[in-house]
Amino acid sequence: MLNELSQRGIRLTLDAEDFIKSNNSDGLLQKLIDLKKPLISKEDVEILVQKNMPGDEVIVNKTSDFIPLAKEYAEDIKVNHMSDVTGKSRTKGEVSNFISYFRNRFQRVSRFLKKTGATGNIDLADVKRHLNEKARIIVLISGKRETKKGNLLFDVEDMTGTFKVVVSSSKNNEKLMEKAQNVLSDDIVAFTGKILEPYIIAEDIEWPDIPVIREKHRSENDVATAYLSDIHFGSRYFLGNYLQSFVDWLHGKGEMRELAGKIKYILIAGDVVDGIGIYPNQEKELVVKDIQSQYRMFNDFVESLPDYIKVIVAPGNHDAVRRGEPQPALGSDLVTSNALCVGNPSRLSIEGINHLVYHGTSIDSMIASLPDSSYVHPEKVMVEYLKRRHLSPIYGGNLIIPENVDYMVIDDPPDIFHCGHVHKNGYTQYRGTLVINSGTFQDRTDFQVKQGHVPTPALVPVYEMKSGRLHTLDFKI
């Protein structure tokens, strides 16, 4: 029985195992499977055994008075398939693909910078015609280094040529130097400054950024979305009991039942399972070592939810799709439940509210490169994505597949921007966009202990889509 349950990704508490050894009965195995719970307690088994004993009345939590508001509404989800690589990957990894990728990226991001700025833009091919004049150039950063005098020297390029830009470290230039320190390799920015030979003396730096003023969207229906990521089914650190508390709450058990009844959608930003062979010696940290069984745990989780709740899931770097971003949606051979699978990243409208979903793998390279950034505040890194209109600005910081179209560009600013990856909850508002990093359902791993990284497990952000209120619920028990 234990082997069969393990193959299905179901675990028992030690006292539940002991109880079964002395109270096994016909049909108990199937009843345990039908519970569709990733972690089964002694109390769960006792109820199933008591049901086989005539004359015994089983006492259960009453949820008959739980009337979920979300059940009254049909789901309203529109996926922007143009921004999703699923089924559209055409790259062969050839030089032409890399050229197409960077050209597409530069053309699309630079157009946002062309809409701003008081000084006229010039191409680098024409720079030397404007010596001793003030001009504005829109360029990609191909190199950055500090000079012996403490100035910052940038190698820049556009579609027409290359040049150099200098940012002075003089005392009256501190604000500009602070900006310059935040310029990353492969950033697309606008420099305004005086043109000399052989460089431009910068006076200002601009990122493409999202607009300050935008229309704020709200749902007409009083429903809510819960945001999850990094569940890691199959890991020995998987917190199945906490996730079960979340499922029980959705069925009307516990406090804040009115809010539970509003949950119409669950949006998952990747790392559904722990995967196989993701890092060296991972098998030592796995309870379930078969990828199909790990996804079976996820499918059981989806099927254990109220049937009116729609699950939308994107992959992450632990999931069984290609490692390089953008990632296609999880296959139907893995996700056999009725969850809606989308790519990473993906754009979708939920109840008329525009969402950008990205797992967040490049957060690591951003934190390593940006001054004053850390894993404590992942939401600050997410704001930097919005400023740059790109989800992986540093090419090579994490694996990017050179598609002919750059799916990592943020063409339209979202109402809600949802990431995961770093196992740390974080929230902020930036220029009308609600930024959410949704944490994890995995306990602190040995690697995180070594890194000094402290996750925030079992904290679930819930957004009421009519009122615009954001809650964070704690499901640690």
One Martini backbone bead per residue (centre of mass of N, CA, C, O) as a GRO file, in nm:
protein
  477
    1MET     BB    1   0.059   0.062  -0.022
    2LEU     BB    2   0.296   0.258   0.011
    3ASN     BB    3   0.404   0.226  -0.276
    4GLU     BB    4   0.151   0.319  -0.426
    5LEU     BB    5   0.135   0.601  -0.300
    6SER     BB    6   0.417   0.698  -0.382
    7GLN     BB    7   0.370   0.675  -0.695
    8ARG     BB    8   0.129   0.905  -0.651
    9GLY     BB    9   0.244   1.128  -0.440
   10ILE     BB   10   0.174   0.999  -0.153
   11ARG     BB   11   0.169   1.086   0.190
   12LEU     BB   12   0.252   0.982   0.525
   13THR     BB   13   0.224   0.989   0.834
   14LEU     BB   14   0.351   0.812   1.087
   15ASP     BB   15   0.078   0.768   1.243
   16ALA     BB   16  -0.071   0.663   0.989
   17GLU     BB   17   0.097   0.412   0.941
   18ASP     BB   18   0.047   0.277   1.217
   19PHE     BB   19  -0.262   0.263   1.193
   20ILE     BB   20  -0.279   0.084   0.934
   21LYS     BB   21  -0.133  -0.173   1.042
   22SER     BB   22  -0.398  -0.214   1.256
   23ASN     BB   23  -0.645  -0.098   1.024
   24ASN     BB   24  -0.685  -0.268   0.788
   25SER     BB   25  -0.885  -0.266   0.477
   26ASP     BB   26  -1.102  -0.300   0.247
   27GLY     BB   27  -1.052  -0.027   0.023
   28LEU     BB   28  -0.848   0.180   0.151
   29LEU     BB   29  -0.660   0.255  -0.078
   30GLN     BB   30  -0.871   0.395  -0.263
   31LYS     BB   31  -0.960   0.604  -0.052
   32LEU     BB   32  -0.686   0.744  -0.032
   33ILE     BB   33  -0.673   0.826  -0.329
   34ASP     BB   34  -0.956   0.985  -0.334
   35LEU     BB   35  -0.864   1.227  -0.157
   36LYS     BB   36  -0.638   1.399  -0.299
   37LYS     BB   37  -0.380   1.399  -0.100
   38PRO     BB   38  -0.042   1.458  -0.040
   39LEU     BB   39  -0.121   1.450   0.282
   40ILE     BB   40  -0.177   1.199   0.527
   41SER     BB   41  -0.351   1.158   0.813
   42LYS     BB   42  -0.474   0.999   1.080
   43GLU     BB   43  -0.756   1.131   1.068
   44ASP     BB   44  -0.823   1.045   0.781
   45VAL     BB   45  -0.813   0.738   0.834
   46GLU     BB   46  -1.021   0.717   1.063
   47ILE     BB   47  -1.266   0.803   0.892
   48LEU     BB   48  -1.249   0.570   0.686
   49VAL     BB   49  -1.274   0.336   0.892
   50GLN     BB   50  -1.548   0.427   1.026
   51LYS     BB   51  -1.723   0.389   0.763
   52ASN     BB   52  -1.702   0.058   0.806
   53MET     BB   53  -1.863   0.105   1.085
   54PRO     BB   54  -2.138   0.015   1.215
   55GLY     BB   55  -2.303   0.285   1.400
   56ASP     BB   56  -2.106   0.501   1.323
   57GLU     BB   57  -2.046   0.842   1.363
   58VAL     BB   58  -1.935   1.090   1.151
   59ILE     BB   59  -1.734   1.371   1.210
   60VAL     BB   60  -1.766   1.674   1.029
   61ASN     BB   61  -1.711   1.943   0.854
   62LYS     BB   62  -1.924   2.206   0.796
   63THR     BB   63  -2.016   2.335   0.445
   64SER     BB   64  -2.323   2.390   0.368
   65ASP     BB   65  -2.305   2.720   0.427
   66PHE     BB   66  -2.122   2.738   0.173
   67ILE     BB   67  -2.149   3.018  -0.062
   68PRO     BB   68  -2.007   3.068  -0.354
   69LEU     BB   69  -1.983   3.339  -0.563
   70ALA     BB   70  -1.804   3.229  -0.806
   71LYS     BB   71  -2.016   3.013  -0.913
   72GLU     BB   72  -2.198   3.231  -1.078
   73TYR     BB   73  -1.952   3.253  -1.274
   74ALA     BB   74  -1.798   3.284  -1.558
   75GLU     BB   75  -1.524   3.254  -1.721
   76ASP     BB   76  -1.257   3.521  -1.790
   77ILE     BB   77  -1.031   3.433  -2.050
   78LYS     BB   78  -0.749   3.593  -2.226
   79VAL     BB   79  -0.509   3.493  -2.450
   80ASN     BB   80  -0.194   3.608  -2.568
   81HIS     BB   81  -0.055   3.437  -2.829
   82MET     BB   82   0.164   3.641  -2.942
   83SER     BB   83   0.332   3.628  -2.645
   84ASP     BB   84   0.353   3.311  -2.706
   85VAL     BB   85   0.571   3.040  -2.787
   86THR     BB   86   0.370   2.834  -2.823
   87GLY     BB   87   0.418   2.673  -3.133
   88LYS     BB   88   0.660   2.912  -3.241
   89SER     BB   89   0.928   2.776  -3.259
   90ARG     BB   90   1.217   2.850  -3.503
   91THR     BB   91   1.487   2.805  -3.400
   92LYS     BB   92   1.854   2.705  -3.466
   93GLY     BB   93   2.100   2.875  -3.344
   94GLU     BB   94   2.183   3.085  -3.540
   95VAL     BB   95   2.313   3.379  -3.634
   96SER     BB   96   2.045   3.487  -3.756
   97ASN     BB   97   1.885   3.462  -3.489
   98PHE     BB   98   2.049   3.663  -3.322
   99ILE     BB   99   2.004   3.907  -3.505
  100SER     BB  100   1.696   3.907  -3.496
  101TYR     BB  101   1.663   3.933  -3.195
  102PHE     BB  102   1.815   4.208  -3.147
  103ARG     BB  103   1.656   4.373  -3.352
  104ASN     BB  104   1.377   4.333  -3.232
  105ARG     BB  105   1.443   4.447  -2.956
  106PHE     BB  106   1.543   4.730  -3.040
  107GLN     BB  107   1.297   4.829  -3.200
  108ARG     BB  108   1.080   4.798  -2.971
  109VAL     BB  109   1.221   4.958  -2.736
  110SER     BB  110   1.302   5.229  -2.884
  111ARG     BB  111   1.012   5.339  -2.936
  112PHE     BB  112   0.968   5.445  -2.646
  113LEU     BB  113   1.203   5.659  -2.658
  114LYS     BB  114   1.092   5.825  -2.908
  115LYS     BB  115   0.841   5.949  -2.736
  116THR     BB  116   1.072   6.089  -2.586
  117GLY     BB  117   1.216   6.380  -2.544
  118ALA     BB  118   1.349   6.706  -2.631
  119THR     BB  119   1.568   6.580  -2.800
  120GLY     BB  120   1.692   6.491  -3.080
  121ASN     BB  121   1.748   6.215  -3.274
  122ILE     BB  122   2.043   6.014  -3.344
  123ASP     BB  123   2.258   5.845  -3.525
  124LEU     BB  124   2.574   5.708  -3.508
  125ALA     BB  125   2.649   5.773  -3.811
  126ASP     BB  126   2.598   6.107  -3.734
  127VAL     BB  127   2.774   6.216  -3.500
  128LYS     BB  128   3.023   6.369  -3.647
  129ARG     BB  129   2.820   6.601  -3.757
  130HIS     BB  130   2.777   6.696  -3.421
  131LEU     BB  131   3.000   6.851  -3.315
  132ASN     BB  132   2.942   7.034  -3.021
  133GLU     BB  133   2.667   6.904  -2.974
  134LYS     BB  134   2.343   6.840  -2.878
  135ALA     BB  135   2.227   6.502  -2.808
  136ARG     BB  136   2.030   6.202  -2.894
  137ILE     BB  137   2.065   5.856  -2.804
  138ILE     BB  138   1.978   5.518  -2.910
  139VAL     BB  139   2.099   5.235  -2.719
  140LEU     BB  140   2.320   4.965  -2.678
  141ILE     BB  141   2.489   4.790  -2.430
  142SER     BB  142   2.827   4.647  -2.477
  143GLY     BB  143   2.980   4.831  -2.248
  144LYS     BB  144   3.141   4.850  -1.908
  145ARG     BB  145   3.359   5.095  -1.740
  146GLU     BB  146   3.622   5.201  -1.536
  147THR     BB  147   3.822   5.453  -1.491
  148LYS     BB  148   4.097   5.599  -1.342
  149LYS     BB  149   3.900   5.860  -1.264
  150GLY     BB  150   3.594   5.722  -1.216
  151ASN     BB  151   3.463   5.688  -1.468
  152LEU     BB  152   3.214   5.605  -1.709
  153LEU     BB  153   3.236   5.363  -1.977
  154PHE     BB  154   3.057   5.333  -2.287
  155ASP     BB  155   2.957   5.088  -2.508
  156VAL     BB  156   2.783   5.159  -2.814
  157GLU     BB  157   2.477   5.073  -3.010
  158ASP     BB  158   2.326   5.049  -3.329
  159MET     BB  159   2.208   5.003  -3.657
  160THR     BB  160   2.471   5.205  -3.763
  161GLY     BB  161   2.670   5.186  -3.496
  162THR     BB  162   2.945   5.315  -3.296
  163PHE     BB  163   3.035   5.419  -2.951
  164LYS     BB  164   3.099   5.662  -2.684
  165VAL     BB  165   3.033   5.700  -2.323
  166VAL     BB  166   3.049   5.955  -2.066
  167VAL     BB  167   3.056   5.952  -1.703
  168SER     BB  168   3.097   6.166  -1.464
  169SER     BB  169   3.251   6.187  -1.117
  170SER     BB  170   3.162   6.444  -1.029
  171LYS     BB  171   3.003   6.612  -0.774
  172ASN     BB  172   2.777   6.743  -0.981
  173ASN     BB  173   2.712   6.411  -1.081
  174GLU     BB  174   2.565   6.205  -0.883
  175LYS     BB  175   2.286   6.133  -1.012
  176LEU     BB  176   2.400   6.029  -1.280
  177MET     BB  177   2.586   5.812  -1.159
  178GLU     BB  178   2.360   5.648  -1.032
  179LYS     BB  179   2.231   5.573  -1.296
  180ALA     BB  180   2.483   5.442  -1.431
  181GLN     BB  181   2.512   5.206  -1.225
  182ASN     BB  182   2.219   5.083  -1.346
  183VAL     BB  183   2.352   5.004  -1.596
  184LEU     BB  184   2.327   4.741  -1.824
  185SER     BB  185   2.389   4.492  -1.999
  186ASP     BB  186   2.185   4.537  -2.286
  187ASP     BB  187   2.074   4.791  -2.257
  188ILE     BB  188   1.812   5.027  -2.345
  189VAL     BB  189   1.901   5.366  -2.410
  190ALA     BB  190   1.916   5.722  -2.338
  191PHE     BB  191   2.143   5.970  -2.446
  192THR     BB  192   2.235   6.292  -2.323
  193GLY     BB  193   2.473   6.512  -2.502
  194LYS     BB  194   2.794   6.599  -2.578
  195ILE     BB  195   2.977   6.608  -2.874
  196LEU     BB  196   3.277   6.446  -2.918
  197GLU     BB  197   3.623   6.349  -2.958
  198PRO     BB  198   3.526   6.003  -2.912
  199TYR     BB  199   3.267   6.123  -2.740
  200ILE     BB  200   3.006   6.136  -2.501
  201ILE     BB  201   2.877   6.370  -2.271
  202ALA     BB  202   2.678   6.302  -2.025
  203GLU     BB  203   2.344   6.437  -1.891
  204ASP     BB  204   2.155   6.181  -1.959
  205ILE     BB  205   1.927   5.907  -1.858
  206GLU     BB  206   1.708   5.665  -2.027
  207TRP     BB  207   1.432   5.472  -1.997
  208PRO     BB  208   1.148   5.345  -2.131
  209ASP     BB  209   0.926   5.270  -1.965
  210ILE     BB  210   0.626   5.328  -1.814
  211PRO     BB  211   0.353   5.483  -1.782
  212VAL     BB  212   0.200   5.686  -1.548
  213ILE     BB  213  -0.073   5.710  -1.714
  214ARG     BB  214  -0.362   5.494  -1.661
  215GLU     BB  215  -0.595   5.274  -1.699
  216LYS     BB  216  -0.806   5.123  -1.460
  217HIS     BB  217  -0.882   4.794  -1.399
  218ARG     BB  218  -1.200   4.625  -1.347
  219SER     BB  219  -1.428   4.415  -1.222
  220GLU     BB  220  -1.768   4.340  -1.229
  221ASN     BB  221  -1.697   4.100  -1.065
  222ASP     BB  222  -1.691   3.946  -0.734
  223VAL     BB  223  -1.377   3.841  -0.768
  224ALA     BB  224  -1.083   3.618  -0.734
  225THR     BB  225  -0.718   3.589  -0.707
  226ALA     BB  226  -0.472   3.343  -0.679
  227TYR     BB  227  -0.113   3.337  -0.600
  228LEU     BB  228   0.130   3.111  -0.734
  229SER     BB  229   0.447   2.936  -0.654
  230ASP     BB  230   0.670   2.705  -0.598
  231ILE     BB  231   0.573   2.404  -0.503
  232HIS     BB  232   0.737   2.129  -0.547
  233PHE     BB  233   0.661   1.859  -0.639
  234GLY     BB  234   0.867   1.590  -0.480
  235SER     BB  235   0.986   1.725  -0.253
  236ARG     BB  236   1.104   1.702   0.076
  237TYR     BB  237   1.011   2.024   0.112
  238PHE     BB  238   0.727   1.985   0.072
  239LEU     BB  239   0.416   2.160   0.183
  240GLY     BB  240   0.139   1.980   0.198
  241ASN     BB  241  -0.016   2.076   0.452
  242TYR     BB  242  -0.040   2.375   0.361
  243LEU     BB  243  -0.183   2.324   0.092
  244GLN     BB  244  -0.429   2.185   0.223
  245SER     BB  245  -0.525   2.435   0.374
  246PHE     BB  246  -0.594   2.589   0.118
  247VAL     BB  247  -0.801   2.391   0.008
  248ASP     BB  248  -0.992   2.395   0.252
  249TRP     BB  249  -1.055   2.697   0.232
  250LEU     BB  250  -1.193   2.679  -0.052
  251HIS     BB  251  -1.422   2.484   0.098
  252GLY     BB  252  -1.492   2.659   0.379
  253LYS     BB  253  -1.250   2.634   0.579
  254GLY     BB  254  -1.248   2.866   0.813
  255GLU     BB  255  -1.149   3.170   0.756
  256MET     BB  256  -1.257   3.392   0.533
  257ARG     BB  257  -1.505   3.276   0.352
  258GLU     BB  258  -1.587   3.501   0.163
  259LEU     BB  259  -1.317   3.510   0.012
  260ALA     BB  260  -1.312   3.212  -0.074
  261GLY     BB  261  -1.583   3.247  -0.251
  262LYS     BB  262  -1.423   3.442  -0.472
  263ILE     BB  263  -1.256   3.224  -0.593
  264LYS     BB  264  -1.182   3.174  -0.952
  265TYR     BB  265  -0.857   3.197  -0.949
  266ILE     BB  266  -0.536   3.032  -1.034
  267LEU     BB  267  -0.201   3.164  -1.048
  268ILE     BB  268   0.091   3.005  -1.189
  269ALA     BB  269   0.463   3.081  -1.174
  270GLY     BB  270   0.593   2.809  -1.152
  271ASP     BB  271   0.729   2.534  -1.022
  272VAL     BB  272   0.541   2.280  -0.972
  273VAL     BB  273   0.794   2.110  -0.973
  274ASP     BB  274   1.117   1.977  -0.904
  275GLY     BB  275   1.215   1.758  -1.075
  276ILE     BB  276   1.490   1.633  -1.290
  277GLY     BB  277   1.816   1.724  -1.298
  278ILE     BB  278   1.863   2.036  -1.220
  279TYR     BB  279   2.080   1.944  -1.009
  280PRO     BB  280   2.317   1.830  -0.829
  281ASN     BB  281   2.194   1.577  -0.631
  282GLN     BB  282   1.875   1.593  -0.627
  283GLU     BB  283   1.779   1.300  -0.545
  284LYS     BB  284   1.825   1.358  -0.230
  285GLU     BB  285   1.557   1.575  -0.246
  286LEU     BB  286   1.364   1.332  -0.321
  287VAL     BB  287   1.057   1.153  -0.304
  288VAL     BB  288   0.988   1.194  -0.612
  289LYS     BB  289   1.156   1.029  -0.908
  290ASP     BB  290   0.904   1.091  -1.100
  291ILE     BB  291   0.765   1.304  -1.324
  292GLN     BB  292   0.477   1.189  -1.351
  293SER     BB  293   0.421   1.183  -1.044
  294GLN     BB  294   0.452   1.482  -0.993
  295TYR     BB  295   0.215   1.565  -1.188
  296ARG     BB  296   0.001   1.397  -1.044
  297MET     BB  297  -0.004   1.576  -0.797
  298PHE     BB  298  -0.103   1.825  -0.944
  299ASN     BB  299  -0.365   1.705  -1.060
  300ASP     BB  300  -0.485   1.638  -0.784
  301PHE     BB  301  -0.496   1.926  -0.687
  302VAL     BB  302  -0.689   2.037  -0.902
  303GLU     BB  303  -0.920   1.819  -0.843
  304SER     BB  304  -0.955   1.924  -0.532
  305LEU     BB  305  -1.096   2.157  -0.632
  306PRO     BB  306  -1.323   2.355  -0.702
  307ASP     BB  307  -1.498   2.345  -1.010
  308TYR     BB  308  -1.504   2.681  -1.044
  309ILE     BB  309  -1.197   2.673  -1.052
  310LYS     BB  310  -0.930   2.826  -1.230
  311VAL     BB  311  -0.630   2.703  -1.364
  312ILE     BB  312  -0.317   2.877  -1.419
  313VAL     BB  313  -0.014   2.764  -1.596
  314ALA     BB  314   0.329   2.812  -1.569
  315PRO     BB  315   0.652   2.771  -1.620
  316GLY     BB  316   0.976   2.668  -1.502
  317ASN     BB  317   1.304   2.564  -1.433
  318HIS     BB  318   1.172   2.276  -1.309
  319ASP     BB  319   1.029   2.208  -1.556
  320ALA     BB  320   0.912   1.998  -1.843
  321VAL     BB  321   1.094   2.197  -2.022
  322ARG     BB  322   1.272   2.407  -2.156
  323ARG     BB  323   1.514   2.608  -2.010
  324GLY     BB  324   1.482   2.817  -2.207
  325GLU     BB  325   1.401   3.142  -2.283
  326PRO     BB  326   1.121   3.091  -2.385
  327GLN     BB  327   0.847   2.896  -2.261
  328PRO     BB  328   0.651   2.652  -2.305
  329ALA     BB  329   0.395   2.483  -2.243
  330LEU     BB  330   0.265   2.241  -2.087
  331GLY     BB  331   0.188   1.927  -2.146
  332SER     BB  332  -0.074   1.693  -2.182
  333ASP     BB  333   0.103   1.454  -2.058
  334LEU     BB  334   0.118   1.607  -1.774
  335VAL     BB  335  -0.149   1.786  -1.798
  336THR     BB  336  -0.466   1.627  -1.728
  337SER     BB  337  -0.608   1.845  -1.636
  338ASN     BB  338  -0.807   2.160  -1.650
  339ALA     BB  339  -0.573   2.325  -1.690
  340LEU     BB  340  -0.426   2.623  -1.797
  341CYS     BB  341  -0.172   2.642  -2.038
  342VAL     BB  342   0.120   2.847  -2.038
  343GLY     BB  343   0.369   3.042  -2.094
  344ASN     BB  344   0.723   3.163  -2.055
  345PRO     BB  345   0.590   3.410  -2.097
  346SER     BB  346   0.264   3.579  -2.033
  347ARG     BB  347  -0.051   3.698  -2.167
  348LEU     BB  348  -0.351   3.804  -1.981
  349SER     BB  349  -0.703   3.813  -1.935
  350ILE     BB  350  -0.878   3.878  -1.620
  351GLU     BB  351  -1.160   4.026  -1.607
  352GLY     BB  352  -1.003   4.268  -1.776
  353ILE     BB  353  -0.721   4.202  -1.644
  354ASN     BB  354  -0.391   4.261  -1.698
  355HIS     BB  355  -0.142   4.004  -1.740
  356LEU     BB  356   0.192   3.927  -1.622
  357VAL     BB  357   0.378   3.622  -1.667
  358TYR     BB  358   0.674   3.532  -1.468
  359HIS     BB  359   0.891   3.345  -1.310
  360GLY     BB  360   1.215   3.477  -1.269
  361THR     BB  361   1.511   3.378  -1.343
  362SER     BB  362   1.658   3.672  -1.386
  363ILE     BB  363   1.682   3.773  -1.093
  364ASP     BB  364   1.966   3.676  -1.031
  365SER     BB  365   2.124   3.862  -1.235
  366MET     BB  366   2.008   4.127  -1.127
  367ILE     BB  367   2.115   4.112  -0.835
  368ALA     BB  368   2.421   4.086  -0.927
  369SER     BB  369   2.408   4.389  -1.087
  370LEU     BB  370   2.239   4.551  -0.885
  371PRO     BB  371   2.232   4.792  -0.681
  372ASP     BB  372   2.062   4.736  -0.386
  373SER     BB  373   1.998   4.429  -0.427
  374SER     BB  374   1.769   4.155  -0.326
  375TYR     BB  375   1.590   3.877  -0.193
  376VAL     BB  376   1.406   4.047  -0.001
  377HIS     BB  377   1.321   4.237  -0.278
  378PRO     BB  378   1.180   4.134  -0.565
  379GLU     BB  379   0.999   4.380  -0.648
  380LYS     BB  380   1.235   4.568  -0.735
  381VAL     BB  381   1.319   4.404  -0.982
  382MET     BB  382   1.044   4.415  -1.128
  383VAL     BB  383   1.059   4.718  -1.178
  384GLU     BB  384   1.307   4.702  -1.368
  385TYR     BB  385   1.160   4.565  -1.595
  386LEU     BB  386   0.959   4.795  -1.652
  387LYS     BB  387   1.171   5.013  -1.718
  388ARG     BB  388   1.297   4.819  -1.963
  389ARG     BB  389   1.086   4.638  -2.114
  390HIS     BB  390   1.223   4.368  -1.971
  391LEU     BB  391   1.285   4.017  -1.852
  392SER     BB  392   1.608   3.993  -1.984
  393PRO     BB  393   1.852   4.211  -2.019
  394ILE     BB  394   2.086   3.998  -1.964
  395TYR     BB  395   2.270   3.846  -2.181
  396GLY     BB  396   2.354   3.532  -2.019
  397GLY     BB  397   2.244   3.527  -1.726
  398ASN     BB  398   2.037   3.354  -1.880
  399LEU     BB  399   1.870   3.134  -2.068
  400ILE     BB  400   1.835   3.229  -2.414
  401ILE     BB  401   1.631   3.206  -2.690
  402PRO     BB  402   1.687   3.293  -3.035
  403GLU     BB  403   1.443   3.434  -3.147
  404ASN     BB  404   1.302   3.635  -3.391
  405VAL     BB  405   1.132   3.691  -3.139
  406ASP     BB  406   1.097   3.890  -2.846
  407TYR     BB  407   0.919   3.766  -2.564
  408MET     BB  408   1.051   3.971  -2.329
  409VAL     BB  409   0.894   4.202  -2.416
  410ILE     BB  410   0.718   4.497  -2.292
  411ASP     BB  411   0.473   4.638  -2.459
  412ASP     BB  412   0.246   4.625  -2.234
  413PRO     BB  413   0.125   4.744  -1.956
  414PRO     BB  414   0.030   4.602  -1.670
  415ASP     BB  415  -0.178   4.556  -1.399
  416ILE     BB  416  -0.038   4.267  -1.348
  417PHE     BB  417   0.269   4.140  -1.193
  418HIS     BB  418   0.387   3.794  -1.201
  419CYS     BB  419   0.604   3.618  -0.978
  420GLY     BB  420   0.885   3.413  -0.870
  421HIS     BB  421   1.159   3.176  -0.773
  422VAL     BB  422   1.262   3.311  -0.471
  423HIS     BB  423   1.060   3.246  -0.226
  424LYS     BB  424   0.945   3.559  -0.205
  425ASN     BB  425   0.754   3.786  -0.083
  426GLY     BB  426   0.620   4.064  -0.292
  427TYR     BB  427   0.518   4.423  -0.294
  428THR     BB  428   0.388   4.668  -0.537
  429GLN     BB  429   0.364   4.993  -0.681
  430TYR     BB  430   0.387   5.085  -1.046
  431ARG     BB  431   0.243   5.290  -1.246
  432GLY     BB  432  -0.035   5.100  -1.206
  433THR     BB  433   0.125   4.843  -1.112
  434LEU     BB  434   0.087   4.530  -0.977
  435VAL     BB  435   0.329   4.375  -0.770
  436ILE     BB  436   0.397   4.009  -0.764
  437ASN     BB  437   0.538   3.787  -0.522
  438SER     BB  438   0.432   3.443  -0.422
  439GLY     BB  439   0.640   3.242  -0.339
  440THR     BB  440   0.580   2.926  -0.147
  441PHE     BB  441   0.573   2.536  -0.094
  442GLN     BB  442   0.874   2.542   0.026
  443ASP     BB  443   1.118   2.471   0.209
  444ARG     BB  444   1.417   2.516   0.334
  445THR     BB  445   1.708   2.469   0.185
  446ASP     BB  446   2.036   2.400   0.187
  447PHE     BB  447   2.114   2.617  -0.018
  448GLN     BB  448   1.968   2.854   0.130
  449VAL     BB  449   2.132   2.838   0.385
  450LYS     BB  450   2.409   2.901   0.254
  451GLN     BB  451   2.289   3.185   0.130
  452GLY     BB  452   2.083   3.321   0.343
  453HIS     BB  453   1.796   3.230   0.250
  454VAL     BB  454   1.457   3.342   0.335
  455PRO     BB  455   1.167   3.220   0.309
  456THR     BB  456   0.789   3.249   0.237
  457PRO     BB  457   0.583   3.024   0.324
  458ALA     BB  458   0.233   3.002   0.274
  459LEU     BB  459   0.190   3.280   0.117
  460VAL     BB  460  -0.120   3.414  -0.013
  461PRO     BB  461  -0.216   3.601  -0.269
  462VAL     BB  462  -0.519   3.809  -0.285
  463TYR     BB  463  -0.736   3.938  -0.548
  464GLU     BB  464  -0.976   4.180  -0.574
  465MET     BB  465  -1.127   4.268  -0.886
  466LYS     BB  466  -1.327   4.503  -0.795
  467SER     BB  467  -1.176   4.663  -0.549
  468GLY     BB  468  -0.842   4.611  -0.530
  469ARG     BB  469  -0.777   4.410  -0.308
  470LEU     BB  470  -0.499   4.297  -0.104
  471HIS     BB  471  -0.406   3.976   0.015
  472THR     BB  472  -0.240   3.788   0.288
  473LEU     BB  473  -0.224   3.441   0.343
  474ASP     BB  474  -0.180   3.208   0.614
  475PHE     BB  475  -0.099   2.836   0.589
  476LYS     BB  476   0.025   2.781   0.851
  477ILE     BB  477   0.016   2.487   1.100
   0.00000   0.00000   0.00000
